[in-house]
Amino acid sequence: GAADLEKLCSILEAIPLIQYICLDVANGYSEHFVEFVKRVRERFPKHTIM
């Protein structure tokens, strides 16, 4: 959710050398997870999302 995205933003701002973002969820087909991945991609277009 929003808190997870803010935590991710804090980590990536604190450690700018991180290039990869690993997102994991039990039900990867859920629409909520798909929307979260879209928001992460918007915020971090140059990072590799796994």
Backbone as a printed PyTorch tensor [residue, N CA C, xyz], in Angstrom:
tensor([[[  0.7990,  -1.1750,   0.0000],
         [  0.0000,   0.0000,   0.0000],
         [  0.8600,   1.2640,   0.0000]],

        [[  0.2680,   2.3420,   0.3740],
         [  0.9510,   3.6440,   0.3740],
         [  2.1380,   3.6580,   1.3250]],

        [[  1.9860,   3.0190,   2.4870],
         [  3.0940,   2.9830,   3.4530],
         [  4.2800,   2.2070,   2.8900]],

        [[  3.9970,   1.1330,   2.1580],
         [  5.0750,   0.3480,   1.5490],
         [  5.8110,   1.1540,   0.4910]],

        [[  5.0670,   1.9140,  -0.2920],
         [  5.6890,   2.7310,  -1.3290],
         [  6.5550,   3.8190,  -0.7040]],

        [[  6.0740,   4.4330,   0.3590],
         [  6.8670,   5.4700,   1.0310],
         [  8.1300,   4.8840,   1.6510]],

        [[  8.0230,   3.6830,   2.2120],
         [  9.2050,   3.0270,   2.7820],
         [ 10.2210,   2.7280,   1.6800]],

        [[  9.7520,   2.2330,   0.5450],
         [ 10.6290,   1.9690,  -0.5900],
         [ 11.3160,   3.2480,  -1.0420]],

        [[ 10.5700,   4.3340,  -1.1300],
         [ 11.1410,   5.6250,  -1.5310],
         [ 12.2270,   6.0580,  -0.5570]],

        [[ 11.9970,   5.8950,   0.7350],
         [ 12.9890,   6.2780,   1.7460],
         [ 14.2740,   5.4850,   1.5860]],

        [[ 14.1230,   4.1910,   1.3540],
         [ 15.2970,   3.3260,   1.2050],
         [ 16.0930,   3.7220,  -0.0320]],

        [[ 15.4010,   3.9250,  -1.1470],
         [ 16.1040,   4.2410,  -2.3880],
         [ 16.7170,   5.6370,  -2.3680]],

        [[ 16.1430,   6.5490,  -1.6150],
         [ 16.7520,   7.8740,  -1.4590],
         [ 17.9860,   7.7970,  -0.5650]],

        [[ 17.9340,   6.9500,   0.4590],
         [ 19.0560,   6.8170,   1.3940],
         [ 20.2300,   6.0670,   0.7720]],

        [[ 19.9240,   5.1350,  -0.1370],
         [ 20.9660,   4.3080,  -0.7620],
         [ 20.8060,   4.3960,  -2.2780]],

        [[ 21.3100,   5.4530,  -2.8920],
         [ 21.0750,   5.6740,  -4.3280],
         [ 21.7450,   4.6550,  -5.2550]],

        [[ 22.6640,   3.8500,  -4.7500],
         [ 23.3190,   2.8570,  -5.6040],
         [ 22.4420,   1.6380,  -5.8860]],

        [[ 21.3410,   1.5030,  -5.1780],
         [ 20.4370,   0.3750,  -5.4290],
         [ 19.8540,   0.5230,  -6.8320]],

        [[ 19.9670,  -0.5570,  -7.6170],
         [ 19.4720,  -0.5450,  -8.9950],
         [ 18.2720,  -1.4630,  -9.2050]],

        [[ 18.0790,  -2.3900,  -8.2770],
         [ 17.0500,  -3.4100,  -8.4480],
         [ 16.0040,  -3.3060,  -7.3440]],

        [[ 14.7540,  -3.5080,  -7.7150],
         [ 13.6490,  -3.5110,  -6.7620],
         [ 12.9540,  -4.8630,  -6.8970]],

        [[ 12.9320,  -5.6130,  -5.8090],
         [ 12.2670,  -6.9170,  -5.8150],
         [ 10.9350,  -6.7830,  -5.0870]],

        [[  9.8550,  -7.0220,  -5.8020],
         [  8.5120,  -6.9590,  -5.2240],
         [  7.9470,  -8.3700,  -5.1750]],

        [[  7.4030,  -8.7350,  -4.0280],
         [  6.8790, -10.0890,  -3.8620],
         [  5.5380, -10.0250,  -3.1450]],

        [[  4.6540, -10.8870,  -3.5480],
         [  3.3350, -10.9710,  -2.9200],
         [  2.8150, -12.3920,  -3.1320]],

        [[  1.9890, -12.8680,  -2.2140],
         [  1.4620, -14.2290,  -2.3180],
         [  0.5750, -14.4050,  -3.5520]],

        [[ -0.2240, -13.3870,  -3.8640],
         [ -1.1500, -13.4740,  -5.0000],
         [ -0.7870, -12.4230,  -6.0400]],

        [[  0.2160, -12.7130,  -6.8490],
         [  0.7360, -11.7610,  -7.8210],
         [ -0.2370, -11.3700,  -8.9090]],

        [[ -1.3050, -12.1030,  -9.0470],
         [ -2.2900, -11.7980, -10.0850],
         [ -3.3330, -10.7840,  -9.6060]],

        [[ -3.2590, -10.3710,  -8.3320],
         [ -4.2740,  -9.4490,  -7.8080],
         [ -4.1240,  -8.0600,  -8.4280]],

        [[ -5.2380,  -7.4140,  -8.6550],
         [ -5.2400,  -6.0820,  -9.2690],
         [ -4.5140,  -5.0700,  -8.3820]],

        [[ -4.6150,  -5.2310,  -7.0730],
         [ -3.9400,  -4.3280,  -6.1340],
         [ -2.4220,  -4.3730,  -6.3560]],

        [[ -1.8770,  -5.5780,  -6.5210],
         [ -0.4370,  -5.7210,  -6.7420],
         [ -0.0350,  -5.1230,  -8.0890]],

        [[ -0.8280,  -5.3520,  -9.1030],
         [ -0.5490,  -4.7960, -10.4340],
         [ -0.4940,  -3.2710, -10.3640]],

        [[ -1.4320,  -2.6670,  -9.6530],
         [ -1.4420,  -1.2070,  -9.5060],
         [ -0.2290,  -0.7200,  -8.7180]],

        [[  0.1850,  -1.4800,  -7.7130],
         [  1.3610,  -1.1080,  -6.9320],
         [  2.6100,  -1.1120,  -7.8150]],

        [[  2.7430,  -2.1330,  -8.6430],
         [  3.8930,  -2.2120,  -9.5510],
         [  3.8810,  -1.0190, -10.5090]],

        [[  2.7240,  -0.6290, -10.9980],
         [  2.6230,   0.5420, -11.8820],
         [  3.1030,   1.8050, -11.1790]],

        [[  2.7100,   1.9720,  -9.9000],
         [  3.1420,   3.1580,  -9.1450],
         [  4.6480,   3.1490,  -8.9090]],

        [[  5.2030,   1.9700,  -8.6230],
         [  6.6560,   1.8670,  -8.4380],
         [  7.3650,   2.2270,  -9.7430]],

        [[  6.8670,   1.7320, -10.8630],
         [  7.4790,   2.0230, -12.1640],
         [  7.4280,   3.5220, -12.4600]],

        [[  6.3290,   4.1700, -12.1320],
         [  6.2160,   5.6180, -12.3490],
         [  7.2480,   6.3790, -11.5310]],

        [[  7.4590,   5.9640, -10.2880],
         [  8.3910,   6.6650,  -9.3960],
         [  9.8440,   6.3480,  -9.7150]],

        [[ 10.1030,   5.1350, -10.2260],
         [ 11.4770,   4.6900, -10.4590],
         [ 11.6180,   4.0890, -11.8590]],

        [[ 11.5490,   4.9240, -12.8810],
         [ 11.5510,   4.4180, -14.2610],
         [ 12.8590,   3.7590, -14.6960]],

        [[ 13.9670,   4.0630, -14.0380],
         [ 15.2600,   3.5230, -14.4720],
         [ 15.6930,   2.2920, -13.6800]],

        [[ 14.9590,   1.9430, -12.6430],
         [ 15.3090,   0.7740, -11.8380],
         [ 14.7630,  -0.4970, -12.4900]],

        [[ 15.4330,  -1.6120, -12.2180],
         [ 14.9510,  -2.9080, -12.6680],
         [ 14.0140,  -3.4520, -11.5990]],

        [[ 12.7900,  -3.7730, -11.9860],
         [ 11.8150,  -4.3480, -11.0580],
         [ 11.7400,  -5.8440, -11.3100]],

        [[ 11.8990,  -6.5970, -10.2240],
         [ 11.8240,  -8.0630, -10.3220],
         [ 10.6170,  -8.5440,  -9.5560]]])
